[in-house]
Amino acid sequence: MSDPSTTTAKDSWNDRIIAEFRANAGYVPWSSEEDFAAGRPIPPRMPGFDERGMPLILVHHFGAKTGRERISPLFYQPVGDDWAVFGTHGGSPRHPVWHHNLMANPRATVEAGSETVPVLARLTRGAERERLWAKEVALVPKFAEFEAASGRQIPVVLLERVPRD
């Protein structure tokens, strides 16, 4: 549990998303307009997702400066038995903190549904990146808007399973 004196609004938002993820086998249900107005942090429906809500993964990673464990709920695209994640950061001109952390410390863990898996993060490039990005934009057209607004190429990170010993 985090120290209440250092809890931010983002930490509180993440804590609520993480609790919903774990209660719903990896899906975070959609909010009604009333829920959203009351501060439930899930956005209105987006094309490409079903009535269960958004399928997410929880990425456990370590701070590049602090070394402290962080948990980021992220959209993903299945890639075989692995996961691609997209550093849209809502169209911000900066990459999200989780991206910086994974590039500095690529060993991480993914919670997917009820499974917890060790992974190694790798930034995709070239044709691999373009293929994954195009597929994601077809599913979630809003991501193309985020890339245009950001003024940067959105990083696509592949989280590859690490074989267990």
KOLNUMAR-559981 format. One line per field, with one value per residue (C-alpha): residue number from 1; x, y, z. Coordinates in nm, 3 decimals. Example, Ala and Ser with C-alpha at 12.3 -4.5 7.8 and 13.67 -1.06 7.14 Angstrom:
2
pos <- c(1  2)
X <- c(1.230  1.367)
Y <- c(-0.450  -0.106)
Z <- c(0.780  0.714)
END
This chain:
165
pos <- c(1  2  3  4  5  6  7  8  9  10  11  12  13  14  15  16  17  18  19  20  21  22  23  24  25  26  27  28  29  30  31  32  33  34  35  36  37  38  39  40  41  42  43  44  45  46  47  48  49  50  51  52  53  54  55  56  57  58  59  60  61  62  63  64  65  66  67  68  69  70  71  72  73  74  75  76  77  78  79  80  81  82  83  84  85  86  87  88  89  90  91  92  93  94  95  96  97  98  99  100  101  102  103  104  105  106  107  108  109  110  111  112  113  114  115  116  117  118  119  120  121  122  123  124  125  126  127  128  129  130  131  132  133  134  135  136  137  138  139  140  141  142  143  144  145  146  147  148  149  150  151  152  153  154  155  156  157  158  159  160  161  162  163  164  165)
X <- c(0.000  0.132  0.189  -0.129  0.081  0.239  -0.070  -0.154  -0.476  -0.305  -0.218  -0.580  -0.702  -0.461  -0.563  -0.929  -0.849  -0.630  -0.907  -1.163  -0.919  -0.866  -1.237  -1.329  -1.063  -0.870  -1.157  -1.247  -1.621  -1.751  -1.885  -2.222  -2.231  -2.332  -2.034  -1.798  -1.939  -1.894  -1.525  -1.513  -1.209  -1.307  -1.381  -1.694  -1.713  -1.452  -1.494  -1.327  -1.419  -1.713  -1.981  -1.747  -1.542  -1.173  -0.939  -0.626  -0.304  -0.125  0.243  0.463  0.780  1.053  1.123  1.426  1.542  1.386  1.391  1.048  0.788  0.509  0.196  0.050  -0.287  -0.242  -0.433  -0.267  -0.266  -0.203  0.097  0.104  0.165  0.312  0.167  0.223  0.157  0.135  0.286  0.009  0.003  -0.328  -0.159  0.099  0.423  0.614  0.637  0.461  0.669  0.610  0.786  1.091  1.096  1.069  1.347  1.573  1.466  1.321  1.256  0.895  0.586  0.247  -0.082  -0.319  -0.654  -0.560  -0.212  0.112  0.400  0.765  0.844  1.123  1.028  1.156  1.094  0.969  1.107  1.056  0.811  0.733  0.631  0.430  0.239  0.147  0.062  -0.160  -0.352  -0.405  -0.517  -0.770  -0.906  -0.884  -0.884  -0.840  -0.477  -0.403  -0.542  -0.315  -0.011  -0.103  -0.162  0.161  0.399  0.598  0.594  0.407  0.637  0.516  0.670  0.658  0.639  0.783  0.737  1.051  1.061  1.031  1.316)
Y <- c(0.000  0.342  0.613  0.830  1.146  1.062  0.930  1.128  1.142  0.920  0.663  0.664  0.623  0.334  0.169  0.176  0.037  -0.237  -0.340  -0.356  -0.551  -0.812  -0.835  -0.888  -1.130  -0.868  -0.652  -0.310  -0.250  0.054  0.344  0.497  0.873  0.897  0.684  0.890  1.218  1.079  1.020  0.655  0.678  0.469  0.676  0.646  0.349  0.331  0.142  -0.197  -0.312  -0.525  -0.501  -0.640  -0.324  -0.282  -0.577  -0.456  -0.597  -0.482  -0.421  -0.437  -0.240  -0.065  0.309  0.412  0.648  0.504  0.132  0.114  -0.119  0.048  -0.103  0.041  -0.071  -0.073  -0.140  -0.422  -0.621  -0.995  -1.100  -1.478  -1.548  -1.199  -0.847  -0.523  -0.200  0.152  0.466  0.704  0.895  1.043  1.244  1.406  1.523  1.305  0.928  0.783  0.711  0.336  0.348  0.520  0.268  -0.035  0.093  0.141  -0.184  -0.422  -0.711  -0.682  -0.886  -0.890  -0.974  -1.095  -1.211  -1.445  -1.525  -1.356  -1.382  -1.262  -1.064  -0.881  -0.546  -0.462  -0.150  -0.252  -0.085  -0.073  -0.312  -0.489  -0.162  -0.050  -0.381  -0.373  0.000  -0.033  -0.322  -0.124  0.193  -0.019  -0.141  0.193  0.482  0.729  0.616  0.775  1.103  1.068  1.022  1.324  1.541  1.428  1.533  1.213  0.854  0.649  0.378  0.020  -0.203  -0.580  -0.761  -1.105  -1.397  -1.512  -1.892  -2.012  -2.231)
Z <- c(0.000  -0.085  0.171  0.168  0.189  -0.148  -0.328  -0.639  -0.841  -1.101  -0.831  -0.715  -1.074  -1.133  -0.804  -0.912  -1.258  -1.109  -0.867  -1.151  -1.370  -1.097  -1.019  -1.386  -1.520  -1.715  -1.838  -1.707  -1.753  -1.933  -1.735  -1.780  -1.824  -1.455  -1.347  -1.559  -1.419  -1.066  -1.128  -1.237  -1.460  -1.762  -2.073  -2.284  -2.524  -2.798  -3.124  -3.126  -2.776  -2.669  -2.398  -2.131  -2.158  -2.229  -2.214  -2.037  -1.903  -1.590  -1.657  -1.347  -1.418  -1.222  -1.205  -1.409  -1.134  -0.818  -0.891  -0.725  -0.871  -1.065  -1.215  -1.535  -1.675  -2.053  -2.373  -2.561  -2.879  -2.854  -3.064  -3.047  -2.676  -2.624  -2.597  -2.787  -2.595  -2.735  -2.580  -2.686  -2.356  -2.470  -2.746  -2.518  -2.682  -2.431  -2.406  -2.101  -1.791  -1.824  -2.165  -2.016  -1.731  -1.961  -2.187  -1.883  -1.713  -1.974  -1.734  -1.623  -1.540  -1.710  -1.543  -1.815  -1.682  -1.396  -1.536  -1.425  -1.672  -1.668  -1.983  -2.156  -2.316  -2.661  -2.870  -3.216  -3.527  -3.902  -4.066  -3.737  -3.573  -3.875  -3.893  -3.523  -3.532  -3.841  -3.684  -3.361  -3.542  -3.736  -3.403  -3.216  -3.468  -3.181  -3.157  -3.496  -3.358  -3.054  -3.278  -3.491  -3.182  -3.013  -3.292  -3.233  -3.351  -3.092  -2.956  -2.990  -2.724  -2.746  -2.414  -2.485  -2.248  -2.069  -2.047  -1.689  -1.564)
END
